[in-house]
Amino acid sequence: MHTTASIVDFSAPLAGPALPPRSRERFAARALPDTAGERLNARDGRPLRLRTIQPNDVAALQRCFRRLSPEDIRRRFLHAMSDLPAPMARRLCQIDPSRETALVLMDDAVVPAEIRGVGRIFVDEPTDSAEFSVLVEQQWSRLGLGAALMQRLVDDSRRRGLSELWGYVLLENRPMLDLCRELGFERQLLPSEPGTARVSLRLR
């Protein structure tokens, strides 16, 4: 099952992990965090660890899904889902690095550690582009985390030499639309899908 790039209502523009000034340097390629990860703080000071997703994250990803509200799930998957089936969770945790990037924000303050946010790109080689998706748990939203994930996905797409990064966003999701605008994304309404916009960023 393909998961769309519809985006949950995340952070407003930043204070915490701040967005760099709008410039070419803003999109300079950076190495992705390894399995050990790197530390960052949410806007309210709570610490998290940003790292690449791992095959053994299946249970944590399923627990994260269970904490989502029905509205969050609808915005992320564009249809209702009551659970994240194990085969789908395994597929989301066992990525092909040549075509996908998946980053998770880990909360190590609890045991077992929990996933509080996920950012992904899926590369479409024929169009030299990638579709993105971002998810942040509701209790961790509006803390700069969605923006931090988005910036890393932009960086990774540029590192890969792609020409475009794009995704679908519900028009009701104003914070995400605002963030995409600040990052330079263009918005296109979809007559065939009322209430949904396609946002895209030219990378070169």
C-alpha positions in Angstrom: 0.0 0.0 0.0 1.4 3.4 -1.0 1.3 6.0 1.7 0.6 9.5 0.3 2.5 12.6 1.2 -0.4 14.2 3.0 0.9 15.9 6.1 -0.2 16.2 9.6 -0.6 19.6 11.3 2.9 20.1 12.6 5.0 23.0 13.6 4.6 26.6 13.0 7.7 28.5 11.8 10.4 28.1 14.2 12.1 28.9 17.4 14.0 25.7 18.5 15.5 23.9 15.6 15.5 27.1 13.5 15.3 27.3 9.7 18.4 28.8 8.1 18.1 32.1 6.2 16.7 31.8 2.7 19.8 31.3 0.6 21.7 28.7 -1.4 23.5 27.7 1.7 20.2 26.9 3.3 20.0 23.8 1.1 23.6 22.7 1.3 23.8 18.9 1.4 24.4 17.5 4.8 25.1 13.9 5.8 22.1 12.2 7.2 22.2 11.2 10.8 23.4 7.6 11.3 21.9 4.9 13.4 23.3 6.5 16.5 21.7 9.8 15.6 22.1 13.4 16.7 20.6 15.3 19.5 18.2 18.2 19.1 15.7 19.9 21.4 12.1 20.7 20.7 11.1 24.3 21.1 9.9 23.5 24.7 13.3 22.1 25.6 12.4 18.4 25.4 15.3 16.4 24.0 15.0 14.1 21.0 17.4 12.0 18.8 17.2 12.3 15.0 18.3 9.2 13.2 17.6 7.0 10.2 14.9 4.4 10.6 15.9 0.9 11.4 14.4 -2.5 10.8 13.8 -3.1 14.5 11.7 0.1 14.8 8.5 -1.9 13.8 7.0 -2.1 17.2 7.8 1.6 18.0 6.3 2.7 14.7 3.1 0.7 15.4 2.9 2.3 18.9 3.3 5.7 17.3 0.5 5.0 14.9 -1.8 4.0 17.8 -1.3 7.3 19.5 -2.5 9.2 16.4 -6.0 10.7 16.3 -8.4 9.7 13.5 -7.9 13.1 12.1 -4.1 12.8 12.1 -4.4 9.4 10.3 -6.8 10.9 7.7 -4.4 13.8 7.0 -1.4 11.4 6.7 -3.0 8.5 4.7 -6.0 10.3 3.1 -8.3 7.5 4.4 -9.2 5.9 7.7 -7.0 3.2 9.2 -7.6 1.7 12.6 -4.1 0.1 12.9 -0.8 -0.2 11.1 -0.5 -3.8 10.0 2.7 -5.5 10.8 3.6 -6.2 7.1 3.2 -2.5 6.3 5.1 -1.5 9.4 8.0 -3.8 8.4 8.0 -2.4 4.9 8.2 1.2 6.2 11.1 0.2 8.5 13.1 -1.8 5.9 13.8 0.8 3.2 15.8 0.7 0.1 18.3 3.6 0.6 18.9 4.0 -3.1 15.2 5.1 -3.5 14.1 6.1 0.0 15.1 8.1 3.0 13.3 7.7 6.3 14.2 9.7 9.4 12.7 9.3 12.9 12.7 11.5 16.0 13.3 9.2 19.0 12.3 10.1 22.5 14.8 8.3 24.7 13.3 9.8 27.9 10.9 6.8 28.1 11.4 3.1 28.1 11.1 1.7 25.5 12.1 4.7 23.4 9.3 6.1 21.4 9.0 7.5 17.8 7.6 11.1 18.0 8.0 12.0 14.3 8.8 10.5 10.9 9.9 12.1 7.7 10.3 10.3 4.4 11.0 10.7 0.7 10.3 8.2 -2.0 12.3 8.7 -5.2 10.6 8.5 -8.6 13.5 7.9 -10.9 11.7 8.4 -14.2 10.6 12.0 -13.2 13.9 12.7 -11.3 11.8 13.8 -8.3 10.8 12.6 -4.9 7.5 12.5 -3.0 7.7 13.5 0.7 5.7 12.7 3.8 6.0 14.0 7.3 4.3 13.0 10.5 4.7 14.4 14.1 2.8 13.1 17.1 0.1 15.5 18.1 1.5 16.2 21.6 4.8 17.1 20.0 3.4 19.3 17.3 4.1 23.1 16.9 7.5 22.7 18.4 9.6 23.1 15.3 10.0 19.3 14.7 8.0 19.2 11.4 10.2 22.0 10.1 13.4 20.2 11.2 12.3 17.0 9.4 11.3 18.9 6.3 14.6 20.7 6.1 16.5 17.4 6.3 14.3 16.0 3.5 15.0 19.0 1.3 18.8 18.6 2.1 18.7 14.9 1.2 16.8 15.5 -2.0 19.5 18.0 -3.1 22.2 15.6 -2.0 20.7 13.0 -4.3 20.7 15.5 -7.2 16.9 15.4 -7.7 15.2 18.1 -9.6 12.0 18.3 -7.6 10.5 17.5 -4.2 6.7 17.4 -3.9 3.8 16.2 -1.8 0.1 16.5 -1.2 -1.2 18.7 1.6 -4.8 19.2 2.7 -5.9 22.8 2.4 -7.1 22.8 6.0 -3.5 22.1 7.1 -2.5 25.8 7.2 0.7 25.4 9.3 2.2 22.9 6.9 1.2 25.0 3.9 2.8 28.0 5.6 6.0 26.0 6.3 6.2 24.8 2.7 5.8 28.4 1.4 8.6 29.6 3.7 10.8 26.8 2.2 10.0 28.0 -1.3 7.5 25.4 -2.3 4.9 26.3 -4.9 1.3 25.3 -4.4 -1.1 23.9 -7.1 -4.8 23.2 -6.5 -6.1 19.9 -7.7 -9.6 20.2 -9.3 -9.9 16.4 -9.3 -9.2 16.3 -5.5 -11.1 19.2 -3.8 -9.5 20.3 -0.6 -6.0 19.1 -1.6 -3.0 20.9 -2.9 0.1 19.7 -4.6 3.2 21.5 -3.2 6.5 21.3 -5.1 10.0 22.7 -4.7 12.4 23.0 -7.7 15.8 21.8 -6.5 17.9 22.8 -9.5 
